[in-house]
Amino acid sequence: MKRIKLVLIGGGTGLSVLARGLKQFPIDITTIVTVADDGGSTGKIRSEMDIPAPGDIRNVISALSETEPVLEQLFQYRFEEDQVEGHSLGNLLIAAMTNITDDFGHAVKELSKILNIKGQVIPSTNSSVSLNAEMDDGEVVYGESNIPKKNKRIKRVFLEPEDVEPMSEAIEAIEEADLIVLGPGSLYTSVISNLCVKGISEALVDSYAPKLYVANVMTQSGETTHYTAMDHLQAIHDHVGQNFISYMICGAQTYNDEVLERYGKENAEPVTCDIEKLEAAGVEVFSSEDLVEISSEHYVRHNTKVLSKMIYEIALRETSTIEFKRDKNRRNH
């Protein structure tokens, strides 16, 4: 039986956590990962070596690793601030391998082999890029880490330089996918930043695979303040230039006062799943009463097992339909 090909697009902790959950299923996973981060260890290495940001790549490689736990632990090890400038060993290894191979994408492939990952990890571009934002009031903010600090509504984000090429492997993966999943993760800085790479949006629109967006559970201060699920969807479609998402997974839970108070202090609130508007826009909405879990400290997260199973079941349901469409297209050419 042909294995389902799943493509995940994003960055941040959301992508790595989802990848870790999905690797338990009999599927081929390809992750397309943003490289626009400019904070912390990643930002230092990036500015000093002029390479794409390695941090999100490192996290996804670690999540998909099938190697000994101690090797994964070593890869994720972060030195103290006064030791090797507080870098994580994984970031240093990616930087070193980039120097050896003189190619960031090749360095990621080689480290993926060493860590015996289940699937592929592909940077959205092989170039060093900066993510910038134009705000609703016309102000332009430079650098990913500076965008949320302004606490303004974002009109659009864009890369500098704007004409960077995508990794050819990323385009191929999108073309061959059975299901493409965007998110969960920061809307503009983890998800849409990938769509700003020339060619990726076009490949998504042209792909026969259905596209699924996993909405965030909570809004993010300075990035998606007061956004509903529909606002998230609209932002993605506006950046791509047309509607292309078929499915959305979003939470419909209500939360107790302790949770709302904790997030209120961070100027965050639950993302409202406005199902009627989403369905009116032609999107099929999936949810589960167990989709979200609340920690003892009142933090809210996706239940990775439940979310992964939902995505796997959607992929199973869709695979035969995609094969029919592809075969029909081949016959018509």
Backbone hydrogen bonds, N-H to C=O, Kabsch-Sander energy under -0.5 kcal/mol:
donor,donor_aa,acceptor,acceptor_aa,energy
4,I,26,P,-0.6
6,L,4,I,-0.7
6,L,28,D,-3.1
7,V,179,L,-2.4
8,L,30,T,-2.9
9,I,181,V,-2.9
10,G,32,I,-2.1
15,L,11,G,-1.3
16,S,12,G,-1.1
17,V,13,T,-2.5
18,L,14,G,-2.1
19,A,15,L,-2.5
20,R,16,S,-2.1
21,G,17,V,-1.6
22,L,18,L,-2.5
23,K,19,A,-1.6
24,Q,21,G,-0.9
25,F,22,L,-2.0
27,I,25,F,-2.3
28,D,4,I,-3.2
29,I,27,I,-0.6
30,T,6,L,-2.5
31,T,120,Q,-2.7
32,I,8,L,-3.3
33,V,31,T,-0.6
33,V,122,I,-2.5
34,T,10,G,-2.2
43,G,39,G,-2.2
44,K,40,G,-1.9
45,I,41,S,-2.5
46,R,42,T,-2.6
47,S,43,G,-2.4
48,E,44,K,-2.4
49,M,45,I,-2.4
50,D,46,R,-1.7
51,I,46,R,-0.6
53,A,35,V,-1.8
58,R,54,P,-2.8
59,N,55,G,-2.0
60,V,56,D,-1.9
61,I,57,I,-2.6
62,S,58,R,-2.3
63,A,59,N,-2.0
64,L,60,V,-2.1
65,S,61,I,-0.8
65,S,62,S,-0.6
66,E,115,L,-1.1
66,E,116,N,-1.5
67,T,115,L,-0.6
71,L,68,E,-1.0
72,E,68,E,-1.8
73,Q,69,P,-2.6
74,L,70,V,-1.9
75,F,71,L,-2.2
76,Q,72,E,-1.8
77,Y,73,Q,-0.6
77,Y,74,L,-0.8
79,F,87,H,-2.6
83,Q,80,E,-2.4
84,V,82,D,-0.5
86,G,80,E,-1.1
86,G,83,Q,-2.0
87,H,84,V,-1.9
89,L,77,Y,-3.5
90,G,75,F,-1.5
92,L,88,S,-1.8
93,L,89,L,-2.6
94,I,90,G,-2.4
95,A,91,N,-2.3
96,A,92,L,-2.8
97,M,93,L,-2.9
98,T,94,I,-2.0
99,N,95,A,-1.9
100,I,96,A,-2.2
101,T,97,M,-2.7
102,D,98,T,-1.9
103,D,98,T,-0.6
107,A,103,D,-2.1
108,V,104,F,-2.2
109,K,105,G,-1.8
110,E,106,H,-2.5
111,L,107,A,-2.3
112,S,108,V,-1.9
113,K,109,K,-1.8
114,I,110,E,-2.1
115,L,111,L,-2.2
116,N,113,K,-1.3
117,I,112,S,-2.0
118,K,64,L,-2.8
119,G,117,I,-1.1
120,Q,29,I,-2.4
122,I,31,T,-3.1
124,S,33,V,-2.4
126,N,165,E,-0.6
129,V,35,V,-0.6
129,V,127,S,-0.5
130,S,160,E,-2.2
131,L,36,A,-0.6
132,N,130,S,-0.6
132,N,158,F,-3.2
133,A,141,V,-2.6
134,E,156,R,-2.9
135,M,133,A,-0.6
135,M,139,E,-3.3
136,D,153,R,-2.6
138,G,135,M,-2.0
141,V,133,A,-3.2
143,G,131,L,-0.7
144,E,36,A,-0.5
146,N,143,G,-1.2
147,I,143,G,-0.9
147,I,144,E,-0.9
150,K,146,N,-0.8
150,K,147,I,-1.0
151,N,148,P,-1.1
155,K,134,E,-2.4
156,R,134,E,-1.8
158,F,132,N,-2.5
160,E,130,S,-2.1
164,V,161,P,-0.8
167,M,124,S,-1.2
170,A,167,M,-0.9
171,I,167,M,-1.5
172,E,168,S,-2.4
173,A,169,E,-2.2
174,I,170,A,-1.9
175,E,171,I,-2.3
176,E,172,E,-1.8
177,A,173,A,-0.7
177,A,174,I,-0.7
178,D,5,K,-3.2
179,L,5,K,-1.4
180,I,210,P,-2.3
181,V,7,V,-3.4
182,L,212,L,-3.1
183,G,9,I,-2.1
190,S,186,S,-1.8
191,V,186,S,-1.8
192,I,187,L,-2.9
193,S,188,Y,-1.0
194,N,191,V,-1.2
195,L,191,V,-0.9
196,C,192,I,-1.0
197,V,194,N,-1.4
198,K,164,V,-0.7
200,I,197,V,-2.1
201,S,197,V,-0.7
203,A,199,G,-2.0
204,L,200,I,-2.2
205,V,201,S,-2.3
206,D,202,E,-2.3
207,S,203,A,-1.6
212,L,180,I,-3.2
213,Y,247,Y,-2.4
214,V,182,L,-2.8
214,V,212,L,-0.5
215,A,213,Y,-0.8
215,A,249,I,-2.3
219,T,269,E,-2.9
223,E,220,Q,-2.1
224,T,220,Q,-2.8
227,Y,224,T,-2.4
229,A,272,T,-2.9
232,H,228,T,-1.8
233,L,229,A,-2.3
234,Q,230,M,-2.7
235,A,231,D,-2.1
236,I,232,H,-1.9
237,H,233,L,-2.5
238,D,234,Q,-2.7
239,H,235,A,-1.8
240,V,236,I,-1.7
241,G,237,H,-2.6
242,Q,237,H,-0.7
246,S,211,K,-1.7
247,Y,211,K,-2.2
248,M,284,E,-2.3
249,I,213,Y,-2.2
250,C,248,M,-0.6
250,C,286,F,-2.0
260,L,256,N,-2.1
261,E,257,D,-2.6
262,R,258,E,-2.2
263,Y,259,V,-2.4
264,G,260,L,-2.1
265,K,261,E,-1.6
266,E,262,R,-0.5
266,E,263,Y,-0.9
267,N,264,G,-1.6
268,A,263,Y,-2.6
271,V,217,V,-2.5
272,T,270,P,-0.7
274,D,272,T,-1.4
275,I,273,C,-2.1
278,L,274,D,-2.0
279,E,275,I,-2.9
280,A,276,E,-2.1
281,A,277,K,-1.3
282,G,279,E,-1.7
283,V,278,L,-2.3
284,E,246,S,-2.8
285,V,283,V,-0.5
286,F,248,M,-3.0
291,L,288,S,-1.7
293,E,301,R,-3.0
295,S,299,Y,-2.9
298,H,295,S,-1.9
301,R,293,E,-2.4
303,N,291,L,-3.3
304,T,302,H,-1.0
307,L,303,N,-2.9
308,S,304,T,-2.9
309,K,305,K,-2.0
310,M,306,V,-2.2
311,I,307,L,-2.3
312,Y,308,S,-2.6
313,E,309,K,-2.4
314,I,310,M,-2.1
315,A,311,I,-2.5
316,L,312,Y,-2.4
317,R,313,E,-2.1
318,E,314,I,-1.8
319,T,315,A,-1.7
320,S,316,L,-0.6
322,I,318,E,-2.1
323,E,319,T,-2.2
324,F,320,S,-1.9
325,K,321,T,-2.1
326,R,322,I,-2.7
327,D,323,E,-2.6
328,K,324,F,-2.4
329,N,325,K,-2.2
330,R,326,R,-2.3
331,R,327,D,-2.2
332,N,328,K,-1.7
333,H,329,N,-0.9
333,H,330,R,-0.7
